Structures are given as C-alpha cells and as structure tokens.
Amino acid sequence: MKIQYFKNTDTLYIEFRKADIVESRDLDEDTVIDVDADGNIVAMTMEHARNRTDAPNLTFEEVAA
C-alpha cells in the first residue's frame, strides 16, 4: 500500500495494491476510486484532503492479529 499527499494540490492518493486499472468511478465530486477488471478497488483519490481528512498528520500503525 502506498499513500501520497500532494500539498500543492491538497490531494490524497491511496494505492491499495498494484493492479491494472480498468475504470475510474466518481464517488462524489472530490473522490474517485480506481477499480480492476474484477471490480476490486485498487486506489482512491481525494481532493480537498486537508478539509476532509487529517492527511498532513498521517501516521501508520500495523496491528498484529
């Protein structure tokens, strides 16, 4: 998984896994999901991320099962 925050455009991009994207779907005017041939979500793009998330203060925590 890869998370990128682009400060100059206030865009958050989350790539859940590497796969060929066959379609991009608008969830709303500021959120797009990319899906593979089986309809699985590959990535998500969020515009105006600062107002919608805490992207500039992102932390990562792995929790063992």
One Martini backbone bead per residue (centre of mass of N, CA, C, O) as a GRO file, in nm:
protein
   65
    1MET     BB    1   0.099   0.034   0.020
    2LYS     BB    2   0.023   0.377  -0.091
    3ILE     BB    3   0.086   0.714   0.032
    4GLN     BB    4  -0.015   1.038  -0.100
    5TYR     BB    5   0.071   1.388  -0.048
    6PHE     BB    6  -0.036   1.689  -0.221
    7LYS     BB    7   0.004   2.003  -0.124
    8ASN     BB    8  -0.038   2.184  -0.388
    9THR     BB    9  -0.343   2.021  -0.429
   10ASP     BB   10  -0.475   1.868  -0.191
   11THR     BB   11  -0.394   1.550  -0.241
   12LEU     BB   12  -0.508   1.213  -0.197
   13TYR     BB   13  -0.324   0.901  -0.241
   14ILE     BB   14  -0.445   0.557  -0.253
   15GLU     BB   15  -0.266   0.253  -0.278
   16PHE     BB   16  -0.354  -0.078  -0.222
   17ARG     BB   17  -0.259  -0.195  -0.512
   18LYS     BB   18  -0.120  -0.368  -0.768
   19ALA     BB   19  -0.294  -0.281  -1.074
   20ASP     BB   20  -0.505  -0.278  -1.327
   21ILE     BB   21  -0.680  -0.013  -1.456
   22VAL     BB   22  -1.025   0.004  -1.596
   23GLU     BB   23  -1.163   0.209  -1.379
   24SER     BB   24  -1.326   0.518  -1.298
   25ARG     BB   25  -1.499   0.638  -1.000
   26ASP     BB   26  -1.739   0.849  -0.883
   27LEU     BB   27  -1.847   0.931  -0.561
   28ASP     BB   28  -1.776   1.234  -0.594
   29GLU     BB   29  -1.646   1.544  -0.672
   30ASP     BB   30  -1.368   1.447  -0.470
   31THR     BB   31  -1.400   1.123  -0.547
   32VAL     BB   32  -1.188   0.850  -0.657
   33ILE     BB   33  -1.207   0.525  -0.799
   34ASP     BB   34  -1.007   0.241  -0.868
   35VAL     BB   35  -1.050  -0.040  -1.087
   36ASP     BB   36  -1.059  -0.356  -1.175
   37ALA     BB   37  -1.183  -0.618  -1.364
   38ASP     BB   38  -1.335  -0.723  -1.078
   39GLY     BB   39  -1.401  -0.447  -0.897
   40ASN     BB   40  -1.155  -0.378  -0.742
   41ILE     BB   41  -0.992  -0.181  -0.531
   42VAL     BB   42  -0.689   0.009  -0.592
   43ALA     BB   43  -0.779   0.324  -0.567
   44MET     BB   44  -0.764   0.667  -0.416
   45THR     BB   45  -0.902   0.999  -0.466
   46MET     BB   46  -0.857   1.315  -0.281
   47GLU     BB   47  -0.994   1.614  -0.257
   48HIS     BB   48  -0.954   1.831  -0.012
   49ALA     BB   49  -0.802   1.676   0.229
   50ARG     BB   50  -0.770   1.873   0.470
   51ASN     BB   51  -1.095   1.890   0.519
   52ARG     BB   52  -1.143   1.551   0.517
   53THR     BB   53  -0.868   1.513   0.671
   54ASP     BB   54  -0.539   1.422   0.834
   55ALA     BB   55  -0.299   1.413   0.622
   56PRO     BB   56  -0.056   1.588   0.739
   57ASN     BB   57  -0.089   1.367   1.008
   58LEU     BB   58   0.017   1.099   0.922
   59THR     BB   59  -0.013   0.759   1.030
   60PHE     BB   60   0.136   0.436   1.114
   61GLU     BB   61  -0.027   0.112   1.198
   62GLU     BB   62   0.052  -0.209   1.303
   63VAL     BB   63  -0.165  -0.492   1.360
   64ALA     BB   64  -0.173  -0.771   1.524
   65ALA     BB   65  -0.371  -1.072   1.520
   0.00000   0.00000   0.00000
